[in-house]
């Protein structure tokens, strides 16, 4: 399936380079409780950066791009808007926002290797769209921006990879302008039991094997994915966490039969 984005700080030896696993099986009963989660996430994404886009397309059956298009729609971008895409990875959602009426789009990620690939893709964009984009390395929990800086803030498949989602959400509130829109894409487990069973089998057994084969990964990244989804906040809890920041009009909509959820909210 799709992405697993970043936060934290500190320098970590890339798992794929050193040959050591970022995640081992014993740590995956609940990876969100691991005190070394931030460093492990950074190592993991460094290890899989070169095959990241291919695995996203293959294992989401191409739906990942449709989910991003929906996120841009929910952002209600207006002419002149400034957009921040947190945990931008290789820049797919950043580029989708750049193709809108936005005047400026900043993609921020915790993993330098992912940003390297995002910048390569940016150079392939013709016209003015690519010129709107700036990529920077940074932490979702301590955004390097003044308060009330952005009209739209997005994070796609990254909030569950932050060491403290609550800290990140508070930062999102801080940097949004009054009237600014938050858009969050994240995986979920479908409520319809037969679909949930199939999704659990696909994500828990099929995808880890095929994605690891495609990427040659040794970091445990594709074992982490189903574990991180299955132990993360459920939909109601996520809505409550967003509302706790002070954001209003919190909404959620299931996409692709509930495999993915798009959350949105507005800063009053």
N, C-alpha and C positions, 0 to 999 in steps of 0.2 A: 504494500500500500504506500501511502504518501509520507509526508515529511515528519521530521522530529527535530525541532529547532533548538536554540541555544541560549544559555545565559551563564553568568558567573564571572570569575576573574582568575588570573594567574596563568602561568605558562605550564603546559603539560606536554610531555613527549608523546607525539602522535602514535596511537596504538597500532595502526596499520603499518607504520614505518618500523617501529621497534619490534613488532611481532607479538607483543603482549596484548591480552584482551582488555578492553575497557570495561566490559561487563562479563562476569562469570555467572553460571547458572544459579549459584547459591545466593546471589545478590538480587535476583529478579523476582522474588516473591512480592516485593514492593520497592521498586527502584527509587520512588519519590522520598523514601525515608533514609536513603543513603547519604551520609555526610559528605561524600566525595562526588556527589552527583554532577556538579558543575564541571569539574575537570574531566570526568568520564564522558560527559556529553560532548565536550570540545574534542577530546581524543577520537570519539566515535565519528563525528562529522568530518574531521580531518581525514580519517581513514576511508570514508565512503564518498568523498566529494566528487571524484572523477566519474563515478557511475551513478550518481544521485538522480539526475534527471531521467536516465533510462529506466531505472527501477521504479521511479514515480509513475511514468507512463505505463509501463508493463503491468504493474501490480495494482494500479487503480483502474485498469482497463480504459485508460484515457480520460477518466472522469475528473482527474485532478485539475485540468485546465478549465472545465466547466464550473467547478466549485469556485475557482478564483474569479471567473467572470461574474459569478453571482455576488461574490464579496465586493467587487468594484461597484456593482449595481446598488448594493446596500449602503455603500459609502456615500452615495448621492453627491458625487463630486461636482463642484461648480467651477466656473471659469475663475482662474486666479487662486484656487485653493492650494495650500501646502499639505502634502501627504507624507506621513512617516510609516514605513513598512518595517515593523520590528521582526527579528528572526527571519530575515528575508532570504536566507539560504543562497541559492544560485540566481535569485532575482526574478522568478517567473511572475509573482504577484506585483512586484515593484514595476516591472515592465508593463503589466496590464493596467496599472494605475497611470503610468506615463502616457499610455495611449488614450487616456481620457482628457477632460478639459483642465486637469490640474496644471498649475504653473510650475510647481516644484515637487519632486518626489525623492525622498531620501530613504535608502535601504540600509538598515542597520543589522549587523549580525555579530555573534560572539566568536565565530570561527573564520580565521583569515583565509583558509583554503577554499571555503565556500564562496567568499567574496571574490577571490581570484577568478573563479569560474563565472560569477555574475558579471564581472568587468569585461571578460572576453565576450560574453553574449551581448553586453551593452554596445561594444564596438561594431557589432554586426547590424545594429538598428540604423536605418537610414532616416534622413530628415531631422526634424526638430525633436522628435520623441526621445531619442537617446540622450539628447543634451539636457533634458529635464532632470536626469537621474544623477544622484551622487550616492556613492556607497561608502560607508564608514564602519569600522569595527567598534563595537560597544556592547554594553550590558543592559538588558531590559530592566534590571532592577535599579539602575542608576543612569538614566538617560542623560546624555551630555547636551541638553537643550534648556533654554529658558522656559519658564512657565508660559502657558497660553501661546504656544508657538505654532500648533498645527490645527488645520481644519478637519483632517481625517487621520486616524491612526488604525493600522491593521496589524494583525498577527495571525499567520496561517500555520497551523499545526506546530506551534511553538510554545504555547502557554504551558503545556504539561511538562516541558523540558526545562522550565525555569526552576531554579532552586526554591524560590518562594514566589508562587503565582500572585499572592496577595501584595507583595512589594511591587511587583511588576504592574499590576492593575492600578495601584496607587500612583505610580509614575505615569501611567497612561492618562489618568485623570489630570494630573498636574500639567502635562505638556499640551493637552487639548485646549483650544479656545472655547469660550462659552458658545454653545451651539454646535460644537465639534462632535463628530461621530466616531464611535469606536466600532470596529468590525473584527470579529474573532472567528476563524475557522478552526474546528477541532474534530477529531474522530470521536465516535460514540459507538455503543453496542446497540443494534436495532432492538426495538421493543417486541416485534413479532417473533415469537419463539423459533419457528423453523428457520427463518432468515438469520436470527442471532446464532443459532447452532452452526449454520453453514459459514457465517462470517467468522466465528470463533475458530472453526476448523481451518478455513483458508488463511486467516491471519496468524494463527498459532502453530500451524503445521506446514502448509504448502509454501506460503510466502517466505518464511525464514530460510527455507532450504533453497528455493529458486533465486531469491534475492542475493543470498550469500554466494551462490554459484556464479551469478552474473558479476558481482562486485569483487569476488575473491577476498571478501572481508574477513578479518580475524579479530575484529573489535567487539563482536557480539551485538552489533547495531540492530540486526534484524530479529534477534531474540528480544531485545529491549522494546521494540515497537509494540507488540501485543501486550507485553507486561506493563508498559507505561500507560496504555489505553485502558486496560482492564482494572488498574488500580488508581486511576485518576478520578477527579470529581465527576459525579453523574450530572446530567443536564440541569436538574433543579438546583444542585449545589453550585454549579457554575453561574447560573443566573443570580443566585443569592450573593456570590462573591463579587460579581460585577456591580450589583446594586449597592453593596456595602461601601463602595468607593465614593458614592454620591451621584453616580451616573443614573440617569432616569430613562424611562421608556425602554426598559430592557426587554428584548425579544429574542426568541430562538426559533429556528426553523430547521427541521431535518431535511437533508439532501440525500438523494440516492437511497431511499427507503430507510433513512436513519443511520447510515454508515458514517455520514459526516453531518455536523451541525454548524450552522452559521448563527452566531450571536451578534446582536447589535444593540447599541445604547447611545444616548446623547448626553453631553455635559450641559447642565442647565446654565 
